[in-house]
Amino acid sequence: MLKRLLPLLAALVVNTASAQPLPVIEVYTPTVCLACIEWAEHLRQNGFTVKVTQTDNMDAVKRRLKVPKDLEAVPSATVAGYFIEGHVHADQIKELLTEKPKALGLAVPGLPLGAPGREFSSPTCETACTMLDKDSTATPRVRREFYETLLVKKDGKTSIYARH
């Protein structure tokens, strides 16, 4: 009887450990950036509690977080001592929090189309404002481009964390 219960108890312990709440992620965005708001919503829908702070001085935020200039995007965030730069997928943030590498954070430089919050964004909008394609069918088209999520190490060097 005990041999039959052990696997069930082990599964219960694993499920309880994985059900721990995710830490709060603080997202910094330029004032009125719809794509950034959509990215924050993507994080919420994937279990994060999100605090959004809009600012007109994103450069100061990026300097404070020590985001390398060549990795900058529009939104920045902090979670559990890491920076998150750009439209990083929630799954990669969860992996980062599980693996806990010695790193500064994750980055998706620029504004790649198809990244969370950028599924329907105009490539010409300087603040990544979300715009739907206007076509004869009036159905939004998802536009995508290849992009990588980068792990930013303590020395500022990067390695590919995920490919999309």
C-alpha positions as CSV (number, residue, x, y, z in Angstrom):
1,M,0.0,0.0,0.0
2,L,2.8,2.4,0.9
3,K,4.6,1.7,-2.4
4,R,1.5,2.8,-4.2
5,L,1.2,6.1,-2.2
6,L,4.8,7.2,-2.6
7,P,4.5,8.2,-6.3
8,L,1.3,10.1,-5.5
9,L,3.0,11.9,-2.6
10,A,6.0,12.7,-4.8
11,A,3.8,14.2,-7.5
12,L,2.0,16.3,-4.9
13,V,5.3,17.7,-3.6
14,V,6.4,18.5,-7.1
15,N,3.1,20.2,-8.0
16,T,3.1,22.2,-4.8
17,A,6.7,23.4,-5.4
18,S,5.9,24.5,-9.0
19,A,2.8,26.3,-7.9
20,Q,4.7,29.0,-6.0
21,P,3.7,32.5,-7.1
22,L,5.9,34.4,-9.5
23,P,7.6,37.5,-8.2
24,V,6.3,41.0,-9.2
25,I,7.8,42.3,-12.4
26,E,8.2,46.1,-12.6
27,V,7.8,47.3,-16.2
28,Y,9.0,50.7,-17.3
29,T,7.6,52.1,-20.5
30,P,7.5,55.5,-22.3
31,T,4.4,57.4,-21.7
32,V,1.6,56.1,-23.9
33,C,3.2,53.1,-25.6
34,L,0.4,50.6,-26.5
35,A,2.8,47.8,-27.5
36,C,4.5,48.1,-24.1
37,I,1.1,47.9,-22.4
38,E,0.3,44.8,-24.5
39,W,3.6,43.3,-23.4
40,A,2.7,43.9,-19.7
41,E,-0.7,42.2,-20.4
42,H,1.1,39.2,-21.9
43,L,3.1,39.0,-18.7
44,R,-0.1,39.2,-16.6
45,Q,-1.8,36.5,-18.7
46,N,1.2,34.2,-18.0
47,G,1.0,34.5,-14.2
48,F,3.1,37.6,-13.3
49,T,1.9,40.4,-11.1
50,V,2.9,43.5,-13.1
51,K,3.5,47.0,-11.9
52,V,3.7,49.4,-14.8
53,T,5.6,52.8,-14.5
54,Q,5.3,55.2,-17.4
55,T,8.2,57.7,-17.7
56,D,9.4,60.3,-20.2
57,N,13.1,59.4,-19.3
58,M,13.7,55.8,-20.4
59,D,17.4,56.6,-20.8
60,A,17.7,57.1,-17.1
61,V,16.0,53.8,-16.4
62,K,18.3,51.9,-18.8
63,R,21.4,53.5,-17.3
64,R,20.2,52.6,-13.7
65,L,19.6,49.0,-14.8
66,K,22.9,48.9,-16.6
67,V,21.4,47.8,-19.9
68,P,24.2,47.8,-22.6
69,K,23.4,50.4,-25.3
70,D,23.5,47.9,-28.2
71,L,20.8,45.8,-26.5
72,E,18.3,48.5,-25.8
73,A,14.6,48.2,-26.8
74,V,11.6,50.3,-25.8
75,P,10.3,48.7,-22.5
76,S,12.6,47.8,-19.6
77,A,11.7,45.7,-16.5
78,T,13.1,44.3,-13.3
79,V,12.3,41.0,-11.7
80,A,14.1,39.2,-8.9
81,G,17.3,41.2,-9.3
82,Y,17.4,40.8,-13.1
83,F,16.7,43.3,-15.8
84,I,14.4,42.4,-18.7
85,E,15.0,44.6,-21.8
86,G,12.5,44.6,-24.6
87,H,9.6,42.4,-25.5
88,V,10.9,39.2,-23.8
89,H,8.5,36.2,-23.8
90,A,7.1,35.3,-20.3
91,D,8.3,31.7,-20.7
92,Q,11.9,32.9,-21.0
93,I,11.5,35.0,-17.9
94,K,10.1,32.0,-16.0
95,E,13.1,29.9,-17.2
96,L,15.5,32.6,-16.0
97,L,13.8,32.7,-12.6
98,T,14.0,28.9,-12.3
99,E,17.6,28.5,-13.6
100,K,18.9,31.6,-11.7
101,P,22.0,32.1,-13.8
102,K,24.7,34.5,-12.8
103,A,23.6,37.2,-15.2
104,L,22.3,40.7,-15.5
105,G,19.2,39.7,-17.3
106,L,17.5,39.0,-20.6
107,A,17.2,41.2,-23.7
108,V,15.3,41.3,-27.0
109,P,17.0,44.3,-28.6
110,G,15.0,46.6,-30.9
111,L,11.4,46.0,-31.7
112,P,11.1,42.7,-33.5
113,L,7.7,42.0,-35.1
114,G,6.0,39.0,-33.6
115,A,7.5,39.4,-30.1
116,P,4.9,39.6,-27.3
117,G,3.1,43.0,-27.6
118,R,4.5,43.4,-31.1
119,E,2.2,40.9,-32.9
120,F,0.2,43.7,-34.6
121,S,2.6,46.7,-34.4
122,S,3.6,49.2,-37.0
123,P,7.3,48.9,-37.8
124,T,7.6,52.7,-38.4
125,C,6.2,53.8,-35.0
126,E,9.0,55.2,-32.9
127,T,7.4,54.2,-29.6
128,A,6.1,50.8,-31.0
129,C,2.4,51.9,-30.9
130,T,0.2,49.1,-31.8
131,M,-1.6,49.5,-35.2
132,L,-3.6,46.9,-37.1
133,D,-2.9,46.4,-40.8
134,K,-5.6,47.9,-42.9
135,D,-6.6,45.6,-45.7
136,S,-9.7,44.8,-47.7
137,T,-10.7,41.9,-45.4
138,A,-10.4,44.1,-42.2
139,T,-8.8,41.1,-40.4
140,P,-5.5,41.9,-38.6
141,R,-2.5,40.1,-40.1
142,V,0.2,38.8,-37.8
143,R,3.6,39.9,-39.0
144,R,6.7,38.1,-37.7
145,E,10.4,38.3,-38.1
146,F,13.2,36.2,-36.7
147,Y,14.6,37.4,-33.4
148,E,16.6,36.1,-30.4
149,T,16.3,36.4,-26.7
150,L,19.8,37.1,-25.3
151,L,21.2,36.3,-21.8
152,V,23.2,39.2,-20.7
153,K,26.1,38.0,-18.5
154,K,27.7,39.9,-15.6
155,D,30.5,41.1,-17.9
156,G,28.0,42.4,-20.5
157,K,28.7,39.7,-23.0
158,T,25.7,37.8,-24.4
159,S,24.7,34.3,-25.4
160,I,21.5,33.2,-27.2
161,Y,18.9,32.1,-24.7
162,A,16.1,31.4,-27.1
163,R,15.3,31.8,-30.8
164,H,11.9,32.8,-32.2
